[in-house]
């Protein structure tokens, strides 16, 4: 074998499987019809599926696409092995393997057309014999496997001397035969539901192999993968749950146009085994509308004669005037309905459950309502149910196991339904662990363990359906707890989260800050999304990605998750990049569909260093230099407004880099698996400030009297008075002033211009300087010898630090400009007191400069007073929920939580420490703390660095490994645990705890 042929073999074994797995059919159908073939019909991604779900045109395109694959594989082999035809068969085998294991199809079309190029005579004879055989026998299965035998036979007859070719052909035939036994046949689907342009051909190729009338008519059951667009959300969801192993009563589904007689003849309801006929309309039980009570359900069918009238009533209810009006009111299209025929559970206890409280719209309580008898009594509203509240922490549940479960044939005898439902999945992943006891509020007749299991289901299914709150119906028949329905709680959408929002812009937010930050942040994210999605981003309102609840920022998790999925990324991508959360596998098809957009985004990431350096050199640095030379306090009203607009223009670019640079650093860190300890965050402003301050404190210690250094605690006032008494001390003070001038732009909340900077309030930095003089921190850990991959990440970390500096300085200049403008307006009487301007929006500030806006000038004081009052009311709310559901959440209440002995968060800085809890909500008053203190805070920002450097450990309600607190903690070898929800309420001052910054665990000792 020549070197060229060695390379050829390698290319065939690598390229052909990839070529086979290339999802051309899936992409064509999705682009043309927005249909996901994996979720339709049999789930195959095949040519016949394209004909069935897309019609003749789509089917022809699919044939062409797959034919080209087969032809390309043969020609590729012929290029490298022009004299050895066996390699052409080997290439087809490799192609078929990729087609099956990656692409989800059998590869028949690839082989047929590839064979015509490989050996037209053999291919023609086999097709001729197969066509005649099918016309005569009309048995699809017999002909399908018979053709494979004919292929081997014809090859033997025409090429008896080429044993290698015969063996390769036999291997290809056996591979195809094996695949045929493993995947369902699309031709077994209901011919009435096929696209009209393909129906006649589809019926012809179905043949007469389906001797059983149920199979011939393709009656669908809950054991099948059901198409939502054909069978409705209710039936499709129940089929999904049944495949997951949940105890769902057996059922069968009829779509419009299906002949029900084949099904009805196989069912024999009785008083002991009644049936229920339920609606499953397109759009019913969806995230857009529940349609509760709009369509007919007919229970208690005990005779076969009652089934047909019940089915008719269900179908007719779709066109009732009330149902039609319901759809019009919600802008839902008129589509169609399917009917679900199920075993009816004879309930001893039945009810409903809500995975989140639909009234409070927040919290971790599951609401369960129950009554003796059937579930219909609860949902009817005629009786008052027993109500139970079950507390389930979000950390308790992991996403449900999605592994496939064995299913039986579409039609089982009705007598075996109960047995099948109870034993369809022996592992029973839905069962609550025996050692898990959930706290239940409420007393009634229903056994507590049933209530706990129902609540466990509710939260488990919420996790399975991407965190969307679920409304369940359930029934217990004395032996088995049955799941009857699960649907989204439409009033609890969208889902709002503070997880990342509280890290980006924490604390109470005033109107001026929000009117600037929201369009900047949402606009930049919108630009990045549009870069990937292209025209598909039209119609998306990116301003809806963020909002304020209770004067705090929330991100729209529902919208962001959907955008990420459209981009081909998992919905949790942002948390992975910013906080180190688990990253699920991206959907392959969506990723490929967005490959060009993702490549554009990758291009931005690769050019980040060059683009930022140019922007810094030409725009940012010159502007900041000019601002330093011309302080805002020296400008007129008009000059201040012009400066504000100029800074806002610069902030558009700075915001872009402040988003892309951290994401780039996090992505590279994850890809190259670089440890936090090997990275130097010295370019980050708060770290640079602390290092400079510590170095200055070391210099001060050498000139301070020993008695002063040994004074613990040492007041900053006393320290500065002592230093001022000597010439060397005055030099230290001058250097401190220089340091304060250099880093004075930092503040407690770097992204909130309403918060004073260190320059305006130097108390925290002065107190830390005194602390360093008395008890200097140990030097930061020396970095390990870095590898090339570490250098790659370090360069991005350095860029991130410089971006943070520029962004923070621009925001500080913006604040000082507004403060200067406010001071002038206070002097002229337009504003009453310091801080008023931050209760106006930026556009209102502009209008106040217009002479024509007399009405606004008159009412400004009233608007400010009203908004200030609202902010103070929001400040008094004891616990702000991290998740909110719906667009109009009520005032949150402090939910009852069981006493905790252990908490879990994200380990952000390694080390184990014991200490006393000190809860600090703001930096308004600095507490008396030391190395025995474990600080518990709602968030950490650059301005918290002086406080964090003085304690023994840090616990924060939000944040991750890349947050400000985590970076400072690692700098000074302090254990840190981030993302501990409601930590400031769950931990109390004085408690003795042990925390592990590596594992992210917190244990309450006393």
DRENFIMAR-65983 format. One line per 4 residues: number of its first residue (from 1); their letters; for each residue x, y, z of C-alpha. Coordinates in steps of 0.2 Angstrom, whole numbers. Layout:
NUM	a	X,Y,Z; ...
END
This chain:
1	xxxx	0,0,0; 7,17,-5; 8,32,6; -6,40,-4
5	xxxx	-17,25,-1; -13,25,18; -19,43,18; -34,38,8
9	xxxx	-39,24,20; -37,37,34; -48,49,25; -61,36,21
13	xxxx	-63,31,39; -64,48,46; -73,58,32; -86,45,27
17	xxxx	-94,43,45; -94,62,47; -102,64,30; -115,51,34
21	xxxx	-119,60,51; -121,77,42; -139,82,46; -144,88,29
25	xxxx	-162,81,30; -165,88,47; -158,105,43; -169,105,27
29	xxxx	-185,101,36; -181,113,50; -177,127,39; -191,125,27
33	xxxx	-205,120,40; -198,123,57; -200,105,61; -189,94,71
37	xxxx	-189,76,64; -182,69,80; -198,74,89; -210,69,75
41	xxxx	-217,52,71; -205,38,73; -191,50,77; -181,44,62
45	xxxx	-172,57,52; -174,49,35; -180,52,17; -197,44,20
49	xxxx	-199,55,36; -195,70,25; -209,65,12; -221,61,27
53	xxxx	-219,77,37; -213,89,23; -221,83,7; -215,79,-10
57	xxxx	-203,94,-13; -195,91,4; -193,73,0; -185,76,-17
61	xxxx	-173,88,-9; -169,74,5; -166,61,-9; -154,73,-18
65	xxxx	-145,77,-2; -143,59,3; -139,53,-14; -125,65,-16
69	xxxx	-118,58,0; -117,41,-7; -110,46,-23; -97,57,-14
73	xxxx	-92,42,-3; -89,31,-18; -80,44,-28; -69,48,-14
77	xxxx	-64,30,-12; -61,29,-31; -49,44,-31; -38,35,-18
81	xxxx	-40,17,-24; -45,18,-43; -40,0,-46; -48,-8,-30
85	xxxx	-68,-7,-30; -68,-15,-12; -64,1,-5; -79,9,-13
89	xxxx	-90,-3,-3; -80,0,13; -83,19,10; -102,15,9
93	xxxx	-101,5,25; -92,19,34; -105,31,27; -120,20,34
97	xxxx	-112,19,51; -111,38,52; -129,39,45; -136,28,59
101	xxxx	-126,32,74; -125,51,71; -138,55,58; -153,45,64
105	xxxx	-156,36,48; -153,19,40; -143,25,25; -153,16,11
109	xxxx	-154,30,-1; -135,33,2; -131,15,-3; -143,14,-18
113	xxxx	-136,29,-27; -118,25,-21; -120,8,-29; -126,15,-45
117	xxxx	-110,24,-47; -100,9,-40; -108,-4,-51; -123,1,-62
121	xxxx	-126,-17,-68; -128,-24,-50; -138,-9,-44; -150,-10,-59
125	xxxx	-153,-29,-58; -156,-28,-39; -168,-13,-41; -177,-22,-55
129	xxxx	-179,-38,-45; -184,-28,-29; -197,-18,-39; -205,-34,-47
133	xxxx	-205,-43,-30; -214,-29,-21; -227,-27,-34; -231,-45,-33
137	xxxx	-229,-49,-14; -235,-32,-8; -225,-36,8; -213,-22,13
141	xxxx	-203,-31,26; -201,-47,15; -195,-37,0; -184,-25,11
145	xxxx	-174,-40,18; -175,-50,2; -167,-36,-8; -152,-37,3
149	xxxx	-150,-56,-1; -152,-52,-19; -138,-39,-18; -126,-53,-11
153	xxxx	-132,-66,-24; -131,-54,-39; -113,-49,-34; -108,-67,-32
157	xxxx	-115,-71,-49; -107,-57,-58; -90,-56,-49; -87,-74,-43
161	xxxx	-68,-72,-43; -68,-56,-32; -70,-64,-15; -65,-48,-6
165	xxxx	-79,-38,-15; -92,-52,-10; -86,-51,8; -88,-32,8
169	xxxx	-105,-33,0; -111,-46,12; -105,-35,27; -114,-20,20
173	xxxx	-130,-30,18; -129,-37,35; -126,-20,42; -141,-13,34
177	xxxx	-152,-28,39; -146,-25,57; -151,-7,56; -168,-11,49
181	xxxx	-171,-21,65; -166,-7,76; -176,8,70; -194,10,68
185	xxxx	-202,11,50; -208,27,44; -220,18,32; -230,11,47
189	xxxx	-236,29,51; -254,34,48; -256,37,29; -270,50,33
193	xxxx	-258,61,42; -245,62,28; -243,77,18; -255,77,3
197	xxxx	-242,78,-10; -234,62,-4; -250,53,1; -253,42,-14
201	xxxx	-235,36,-15; -234,33,4; -249,22,3; -242,12,-11
205	xxxx	-225,9,-3; -234,4,14; -240,-12,5; -250,-25,14
209	xxxx	-237,-30,27; -247,-23,41; -260,-37,43; -266,-32,59
213	xxxx	-279,-18,57; -272,-8,72; -255,-8,64; -261,-5,47
217	xxxx	-270,10,52; -255,16,63; -265,19,79; -254,29,90
221	xxxx	-252,26,109; -243,34,124; -229,22,121; -225,31,105
225	xxxx	-215,48,101; -230,59,98; -229,75,87; -235,90,96
229	xxxx	-241,98,80; -252,83,76; -257,76,93; -257,91,105
233	xxxx	-246,95,120; -257,85,132; -254,68,123; -236,72,118
237	xxxx	-232,77,136; -240,61,144; -231,50,131; -215,59,136
241	xxxx	-218,56,154; -222,38,151; -206,35,142; -197,42,157
245	xxxx	-205,29,168; -218,39,177; -234,29,181; -246,36,167
249	xxxx	-262,27,163; -261,18,146; -269,28,132; -271,29,113
253	xxxx	-273,44,102; -284,48,87; -280,63,76; -292,71,64
257	xxxx	-295,59,50; -290,43,59; -303,29,58; -307,25,76
261	xxxx	-315,8,73; -298,-2,73; -295,5,90; -312,3,97
265	xxxx	-314,-15,92; -299,-19,103; -305,-10,118; -317,-17,130
269	xxxx	-321,-5,144; -331,-11,159; -337,-5,176; -321,-12,183
273	xxxx	-310,-5,170; -318,11,164; -311,23,151; -310,42,149
277	xxxx	-310,51,133; -300,68,134; -296,82,123; -278,85,117
281	xxxx	-280,101,106; -265,109,97; -260,123,109; -269,116,124
285	xxxx	-259,114,140; -245,124,132; -234,138,138; -245,150,128
289	xxxx	-262,145,135; -269,131,146; -286,131,139; -292,123,155
293	xxxx	-311,119,154; -312,124,136; -314,107,128; -324,92,132
297	xxxx	-318,77,142; -330,62,144; -326,51,159; -334,34,166
301	xxxx	-336,25,149; -340,7,154; -347,0,137; -339,0,120
305	xxxx	-354,8,113; -351,23,123; -334,27,115; -339,33,98
309	xxxx	-351,46,104; -338,52,117; -325,54,104; -337,64,93
313	xxxx	-341,75,108; -323,79,111; -319,83,92; -335,94,91
317	xxxx	-330,104,107; -315,111,97; -328,122,87; -339,128,101
321	xxxx	-341,146,102; -333,148,119; -317,138,114; -316,148,98
325	xxxx	-317,165,107; -304,159,120; -292,156,105; -296,173,97
329	xxxx	-294,182,114; -276,175,116; -271,176,97; -270,158,95
333	xxxx	-273,151,78; -287,139,73; -278,122,70; -285,105,75
337	xxxx	-288,93,89; -283,75,94; -292,64,106; -284,54,120
341	xxxx	-293,38,126; -286,32,143; -288,20,157; -298,30,170
345	xxxx	-291,29,187; -304,25,201; -296,37,213; -297,35,232
349	xxxx	-288,52,233; -285,64,219; -280,81,216; -268,94,208
353	xxxx	-251,101,212; -242,117,208; -223,116,208; -222,135,213
357	xxxx	-235,145,223; -246,153,209; -252,166,222; -235,171,230
361	xxxx	-226,169,213; -210,165,222; -202,154,235; -199,135,237
365	xxxx	-216,129,242; -225,116,232; -244,118,233; -254,102,233
369	xxxx	-273,101,233; -283,85,236; -300,77,239; -306,59,241
373	xxxx	-312,52,224; -307,57,207; -296,72,201; -311,80,192
377	xxxx	-318,85,209; -304,96,213; -303,105,196; -321,107,195
381	xxxx	-321,120,208; -337,113,216; -329,107,232; -316,115,243
385	xxxx	-300,104,243; -288,100,257; -273,111,254; -255,106,258
389	xxxx	-239,116,257; -223,106,255; -206,114,257; -193,108,244
393	xxxx	-176,117,242; -171,119,224; -154,111,228; -163,95,233
397	xxxx	-167,89,215; -157,85,200; -164,85,183; -174,69,180
401	xxxx	-166,54,171; -170,55,153; -164,38,148; -176,28,137
405	xxxx	-187,15,145; -194,-1,136; -211,0,129; -223,-13,122
409	xxxx	-233,-13,106; -245,1,102; -260,-9,107; -261,-20,123
413	xxxx	-276,-29,129; -285,-18,141; -284,-30,155; -265,-28,156
417	xxxx	-265,-9,157; -263,-8,176; -249,-20,176; -239,-11,162
421	xxxx	-241,6,170; -234,-1,186; -219,-11,179; -214,-1,163
425	xxxx	-198,5,172; -191,-5,186; -178,8,191; -192,20,194
429	xxxx	-182,36,194; -197,46,199; -199,38,216; -194,49,231
433	xxxx	-180,41,241; -185,32,256; -174,42,267; -180,58,261
437	xxxx	-194,67,272; -201,83,266; -209,95,278; -228,97,275
441	xxxx	-240,110,281; -258,106,282; -268,92,289; -281,81,280
445	xxxx	-286,64,276; -273,61,263; -258,51,269; -243,62,271
449	xxxx	-231,51,260; -243,53,245; -242,72,247; -224,71,248
453	xxxx	-222,60,233; -234,72,223; -223,87,228; -208,78,223
457	xxxx	-215,74,206; -220,93,204; -202,99,207; -194,85,198
461	xxxx	-205,88,182; -202,107,183; -183,103,182; -186,91,168
465	xxxx	-195,105,158; -181,118,159; -187,125,175; -205,130,169
469	xxxx	-217,129,184; -229,114,182; -247,111,186; -250,92,189
473	xxxx	-265,81,190; -264,65,200; -274,51,207; -271,37,220
477	xxxx	-281,21,218; -276,13,234; -261,4,226; -253,16,213
481	xxxx	-250,34,213; -254,39,195; -249,55,185; -263,61,174
485	xxxx	-256,77,167; -242,90,168; -243,107,160; -235,124,162
489	xxxx	-242,136,174; -245,150,161; -247,164,174; -230,161,181
493	xxxx	-221,165,165; -209,172,161; -196,167,175; -186,181,182
497	xxxx	-169,177,190; -157,188,201; -143,175,199; -132,184,187
501	xxxx	-141,201,188; -137,203,207; -119,200,202; -119,213,187
505	xxxx	-128,227,196; -132,222,214; -142,231,228; -156,244,226
509	xxxx	-156,253,210; -161,270,207; -170,276,191; -155,286,184
513	xxxx	-144,271,186; -157,259,178; -161,271,163; -143,270,159
517	xxxx	-138,253,163; -153,244,155; -151,250,137; -132,248,138
521	xxxx	-132,230,144; -147,224,135; -142,233,119; -125,225,119
525	xxxx	-132,208,123; -144,211,109; -130,215,97; -121,199,101
529	xxxx	-137,189,99; -141,197,83; -123,193,77; -126,175,79
533	xxxx	-145,174,74; -145,186,60; -162,189,53; -170,177,65
537	xxxx	-167,190,79; -180,201,70; -195,203,82; -185,199,98
541	xxxx	-186,214,110; -170,213,119; -175,226,132; -186,212,139
545	xxxx	-171,203,145; -170,213,161; -182,222,172; -184,229,190
549	xxxx	-194,221,204; -193,228,221; -180,241,215; -168,226,211
553	xxxx	-162,220,194; -169,203,187; -165,194,170; -178,186,160
557	xxxx	-172,168,161; -186,162,150; -181,173,136; -162,171,138
561	xxxx	-164,152,138; -174,152,122; -162,164,114; -147,153,119
565	xxxx	-156,138,112; -159,147,96; -141,151,95; -137,132,97
569	xxxx	-131,134,115; -137,127,131; -149,138,141; -137,139,155
573	xxxx	-123,145,145; -122,162,153; -121,154,171; -107,142,164
577	xxxx	-97,156,158; -99,168,172; -101,156,187; -94,139,183
581	xxxx	-111,130,182; -113,113,174; -113,115,155; -125,103,146
585	xxxx	-122,96,128; -128,109,115; -141,103,103; -131,98,88
589	xxxx	-143,103,74; -146,120,81; -127,123,83; -124,118,65
593	xxxx	-139,129,60; -130,144,69; -113,139,64; -110,154,53
597	xxxx	-116,166,67; -106,157,80; -90,158,69; -94,177,68
601	xxxx	-94,178,87; -78,168,88; -70,180,76; -75,194,88
605	xxxx	-67,184,102; -51,181,92; -49,199,88; -54,205,105
609	xxxx	-36,210,110; -33,220,94; -50,229,94; -49,234,112
613	xxxx	-31,240,111; -36,251,96; -51,258,105; -41,261,121
617	xxxx	-28,270,112; -39,281,101; -54,284,111; -54,278,130
621	xxxx	-37,285,136; -38,302,127; -55,304,134; -51,300,152
625	xxxx	-35,311,151; -46,325,146; -59,322,160; -44,323,172
629	xxxx	-38,339,166; -56,347,166; -65,341,181; -84,341,180
633	xxxx	-86,353,195; -78,367,183; -91,364,169; -107,373,165
637	xxxx	-124,365,164; -123,363,145; -105,357,146; -110,344,159
641	xxxx	-124,338,148; -112,337,133; -100,327,143; -113,315,149
645	xxxx	-119,311,132; -100,309,127; -97,297,141; -113,287,137
649	xxxx	-106,285,119; -90,279,126; -99,267,138; -108,258,123
653	xxxx	-90,252,118; -84,249,135; -100,239,140; -97,228,124
657	xxxx	-79,225,130; -85,223,148; -96,208,143; -85,200,130
661	xxxx	-69,201,139; -75,191,155; -84,179,144; -68,176,133
665	xxxx	-58,174,149; -70,161,156; -72,152,140; -53,150,138
669	xxxx	-51,145,156; -64,131,154; -57,125,137; -39,125,143
673	xxxx	-44,118,160; -33,132,169; -33,132,188; -38,148,196
677	xxxx	-22,148,207; -11,149,191; -19,166,186; -13,183,191
681	xxxx	-28,195,194; -16,210,197; -23,219,182; -40,220,191
685	xxxx	-42,237,199; -47,231,217; -33,219,217; -20,232,211
689	xxxx	-27,244,224; -25,231,238; -7,227,233; -2,245,232
693	xxxx	-11,248,249; -2,233,257; 15,239,251; 12,256,257
697	xxxx	7,249,274; 23,239,275; 32,255,273; 22,264,286
701	xxxx	25,250,299; 44,253,298; 42,271,304; 27,270,316
705	xxxx	31,268,335; 30,251,341; 17,255,353; 6,261,339
709	xxxx	8,246,328; 3,234,343; -13,244,346; -27,233,341
713	xxxx	-39,239,334; -30,254,327; -41,269,322; -37,276,305
717	xxxx	-39,293,313; -26,289,326; -15,282,313; -15,297,301
721	xxxx	-12,309,316; 3,299,321; 10,298,303; 7,317,301
725	xxxx	19,320,316; 35,315,306; 42,320,289; 43,301,284
729	xxxx	25,299,289; 20,314,279; 28,306,264; 17,290,267
733	xxxx	2,301,269; 6,309,252; 8,292,244; -9,287,252
737	xxxx	-17,302,244; -9,298,227; -16,280,229; -33,287,233
741	xxxx	-32,298,218; -27,283,207; -41,271,213; -53,284,219
745	xxxx	-65,279,205; -69,262,214; -85,261,224; -95,248,234
749	xxxx	-105,245,218; -95,248,203; -109,248,191; -121,259,201
753	xxxx	-117,278,198; -128,282,213; -116,275,225; -102,286,231
757	xxxx	-84,282,225; -69,280,237; -63,297,232; -79,304,239
761	xxxx	-80,292,254; -62,286,258; -67,278,275; -66,260,270
765	xxxx	-49,262,262; -42,271,277; -48,258,289; -40,244,278
769	xxxx	-24,254,278; -24,254,297; -28,236,298; -13,232,286
773	xxxx	-2,242,297; -7,233,313; -9,215,305; -2,214,288
777	xxxx	-9,201,277; 2,187,271; 9,189,253; -1,182,239
781	xxxx	3,165,234; 17,163,221; 10,158,204; 15,141,197
785	xxxx	26,140,182; 14,144,168; 12,134,153; 7,141,136
789	xxxx	-11,137,139; -10,147,155; -2,162,146; -17,161,133
793	xxxx	-29,163,147; -18,176,157; -18,187,142; -37,188,143
797	xxxx	-38,190,161; -26,205,159; -38,212,146; -52,210,157
801	xxxx	-43,219,171; -40,234,160; -58,234,153; -64,234,171
805	xxxx	-53,249,175; -59,259,160; -77,254,163; -76,259,181
809	xxxx	-67,275,177; -80,280,164; -94,277,176; -86,287,190
813	xxxx	-84,301,178; -102,300,173; -107,300,192; -96,315,195
817	xxxx	-104,324,180; -122,321,187; -116,326,205; -109,342,198
821	xxxx	-125,346,188; -136,341,204; -126,354,214; -129,368,202
825	xxxx	-148,363,202; -148,363,221; -141,380,221; -154,386,209
829	xxxx	-168,378,218; -173,365,205; -168,351,216; -170,350,235
833	xxxx	-156,339,242; -141,329,238; -145,312,229; -161,319,221
837	xxxx	-154,318,203; -153,299,204; -172,297,206; -174,305,189
841	xxxx	-171,295,172; -158,301,160; -171,308,148; -179,317,162
845	xxxx	-163,325,166; -161,331,148; -178,338,148; -175,348,164
849	xxxx	-162,358,154; -175,363,141; -184,379,144; -201,373,137
853	xxxx	-202,358,150; -210,369,163; -222,355,168; -208,343,172
857	xxxx	-199,356,181; -214,359,192; -218,341,195; -199,335,197
861	xxxx	-200,336,216; -216,326,217; -209,313,206; -193,312,216
865	xxxx	-202,311,232; -213,297,226; -198,287,219; -188,289,235
869	xxxx	-202,283,245; -204,268,234; -186,264,236; -187,265,255
873	xxxx	-202,253,255; -192,241,244; -177,243,256; -188,236,270
877	xxxx	-192,220,262; -184,207,273; -180,194,259; -179,197,241
881	xxxx	-182,181,231; -169,175,218; -183,168,207; -199,177,202
885	xxxx	-213,170,191; -224,181,180; -224,199,176; -233,206,191
889	xxxx	-227,198,206; -234,203,223; -225,209,238; -213,195,244
893	xxxx	-215,187,261; -202,179,272; -205,161,268; -203,149,282
897	xxxx	-188,138,281; -183,123,291; -167,125,302; -152,121,292
901	xxxx	-136,112,297; -128,113,281; -128,124,265; -121,122,248
905	xxxx	-114,135,236; -100,136,223; -83,134,230; -73,149,224
909	xxxx	-58,150,235; -50,134,243; -47,132,261; -57,126,277
913	xxxx	-60,138,291; -71,139,307; -77,156,313; -91,167,319
917	xxxx	-104,173,307; -106,192,304; -120,197,292; -116,213,283
921	xxxx	-129,220,271; -120,236,265; -104,246,268; -113,260,276
925	xxxx	-106,255,293; -90,245,295; -92,231,308; -78,226,320
929	xxxx	-71,211,311; -55,200,311; -48,184,305; -61,174,316
933	xxxx	-75,182,307; -84,174,292; -92,187,282; -109,184,275
937	xxxx	-114,197,262; -128,198,249; -115,202,235; -97,207,232
941	xxxx	-91,221,221; -74,230,219; -78,242,233; -80,227,246
945	xxxx	-61,222,244; -55,232,259; -68,223,270; -65,205,262
949	xxxx	-46,207,265; -49,208,284; -59,192,287; -56,174,289
953	xxxx	-69,168,276; -82,175,264; -100,169,260; -110,178,247
957	xxxx	-128,175,240; -123,178,222; -107,176,212; -95,163,206
961	xxxx	-77,159,204; -74,175,193; -84,187,205; -75,201,213
965	xxxx	-76,193,230; -69,176,224; -54,185,216; -50,195,232
969	xxxx	-52,179,242; -40,169,232; -28,184,232; -27,183,251
973	xxxx	-30,164,253; -47,167,261; -59,153,259; -75,159,249
977	xxxx	-91,151,245; -102,160,232; -120,158,226; -128,153,243
981	xxxx	-146,158,241; -153,169,255; -138,166,266; -140,183,274
985	xxxx	-157,176,281; -152,158,284; -136,162,294; -136,173,310
989	xxxx	-124,184,318; -113,175,331; -116,157,324; -101,146,324
993	xxxx	-99,138,307; -86,128,297; -84,132,278; -75,123,264
997	xxxx	-70,134,250; -65,120,239; -81,110,240; -93,125,243
1001	xxxx	-100,117,259; -105,127,275; -109,117,291; -117,126,306
1005	xx	-108,120,322; -117,131,335
END
